[in-house]
Amino acid sequence: MDDRVHPEVRRTATEIDTMEIRGAATIADAAARALRTQATESDAADAEAFRAELRTAARALYETRPTAVSLPNALRYVLRGMSSTTVEGLRQNVVESADEFRARLERAQADLGEVGANRLRDGDTIMTHCHSTDALACVEAAVEQGKHIEAVVKETRPRNQGHITAKRLDELGVPVTLIVDSAARRYLNDVDHVLVGADAVAADGSVVNKIGTSGLAVNARDRGTPIMVAAQTLKLHPGTMTGHTVDIEMRDTAEVVDDETLAELGNPTVKNPAFDVTPPRYVDAIVTERGQFPPESIVILMRELFGEGTSEPWAEPSSRVEP
Ligand SMILES: O=C(COP(=O)(O)O)[C@H](O)[C@H](O)COP(=O)(O)O
């Protein structure tokens, strides 16, 4: 890694890569915080060197995980605040943009939660997949509205992020039933909503989220269970408006099976995609801080927020994304 990259940025990049920092919103927040540190600690000699240093740091963060679009959206937001012509001015620009970004992210999640909570009725049971802070914000707001909510939580192999969800829901006072992923269809009869988050939402309304989301959505549609996706606008993928596809991360096969077991099995090929794509026809509503949208109309919101598209986070500014 380029030695201009501050150790704190390196550490954040490593933690995103190894998933100590994970989940799209949390990754975005950590990236903005890291760029802020790069700016406050920079000893760049002039404005040009400062800008180059920030872009290098942004690239190091960007190259960690490819799917969550909140990451490049966060980097873009912070870098586009750089309007000054002096090092001190630029430092101030980055600090302000990063602080503003993080505050808006928190507010967006709270606002989204209120919208999502309105879809939940007192006594409803939800089914969750993976761990999404946006999805949990909906449950938290519903509980604050005085509604009794219960949850069926899928463990979400291979990394069992469902365990984090179970713990958070317990902290909210929500009774949890934990199931293995393959039991989801069996328990769909008992739930009123499937509630998941998103790593990216494409212009056609497709939802990219943790592997297994699409199968769950197809089963839920078959059972007539509504599927709600909680995704603040930070998850909208501007590149998909101009034909780009979302890169699906393939992770280490050791997450699926350890080497010793693998050898005992005769070394079969193992695949470990981290995310999948749920087509819009299986999604009932995308809940954002700007209200709820049928997936097919999300492109209207995308155009409003991004114009006709965006470039790489470190490219020259042309538009700005609001988290
Ligand atoms: O798929 C995941 C996390 O995957 P991983 O564990 O591989 O990062 C979450 O559903 C989304 O990122 C949304 O999370 P949030 O709502 O917190 O942004």
The ligand as an ORCA input file, in Angstrom:
! r2SCAN-3c Opt
* xyz 0 1
  O     -25.668     -8.213      3.385
  C     -25.409     -7.545      4.352
  C     -24.092     -7.582      5.041
  O     -23.164     -8.415      4.396
  P     -21.690     -8.598      5.031
  O     -21.863     -9.165      6.407
  O     -21.002     -9.526      4.078
  O     -21.044     -7.224      5.048
  C     -26.414     -6.575      4.888
  O     -27.721     -7.027      4.718
  C     -26.265     -5.251      4.086
  O     -24.912     -4.845      4.049
  C     -27.086     -4.128      4.705
  O     -26.570     -3.811      5.983
  P     -26.826     -2.359      6.618
  O     -28.303     -2.158      6.618
  O     -26.244     -2.422      8.000
  O     -26.146     -1.351      5.740
*
